Amino acid sequence: MVSRLACTIPVCLVFFTSPASASDAVELAARLIGRPYVWGAEGPGAFDCSGLTQYVYGKVGVELPRRAIGQSKAGDPAGRRLQRGDLLFFSSDVRRSLVTHVGIYEGAGLMIDASKRHGRVRRDNLTETYWVERFMFARRMTDGAASRKVSSRSKSPSRPGGDKGTAAIRVLGHIAELLLRRR
């Protein structure tokens, strides 16, 4: 029975695709550290700040506007506690009222951003005075909050508020991993 189930679950997973998470976007951004900063660049060889966030979220199926100001209206407000994958918005204008920079929260007080100041994609510590003085707010890209691309294997877009089928697929994937480890 166990071997039959262990074979069935992985085969079922081939037919379904679960949307990638914000954490996947962070992992991709981390692999791009060191790429050059070029104003207006959208990757993959070089990036500006919003080009980086648009690129990594696009790779996990979340469409974002091209410019930081547009991205600042996507998703949901992040609230007081930052989560991995939240987009962080900063202002360098004199009145600190216009979004001029975006980065992606990695966790542990770090963000990954395409830095004009440093000329490359890098990790920045959010406790640095430079970032503290310029921080405006954060936005969270959740299943229903940003416009999701429809997977080429899927015929219908994900339902607002999440997809129960996606959660079930993830659980089945974890069960399959456990069963395969027992062998």
Stockholm file with secondary structure:
# STOCKHOLM 1.0

chainA/1-183         MVSRLACTIPVCLVFFTSPASASDAVELAARLIGRPYVWGAEGPGAFDCSGLTQYVYGKVGVELPRRAIGQSKAGDPAGRRLQRGDLLFFSSDVRRSLVTHVGIYEGAGLMIDASKRHGRVRRDNLTETYWVERFMFARRMTDGAASRKVSSRSKSPSRPGGDKGTAAIRVLGHIAELLLRRR
#=GR chainA/1-183 SS CHHHHHHHHHHHHHTCCCCCCHHHHHHHHHHTTTCBBCTTCBSSSCBCHHHHHHHHHHHTTEECCSSHHHHTTSSEECCSSCCTTCEEEECCSTTSCSCCEEEEEEETTEEEEEETTTTEEEEEETTSHHHHHHEEEEEECCTTTSEECCCTTCSSCCCTTCCHHHHHHHHHHHHHHHHHHHC
#=GC SS_cons         CHHHHHHHHHHHHHTCCCCCCHHHHHHHHHHTTTCBBCTTCBSSSCBCHHHHHHHHHHHTTEECCSSHHHHTTSSEECCSSCCTTCEEEECCSTTSCSCCEEEEEEETTEEEEEETTTTEEEEEETTSHHHHHHEEEEEECCTTTSEECCCTTCSSCCCTTCCHHHHHHHHHHHHHHHHHHHC
//
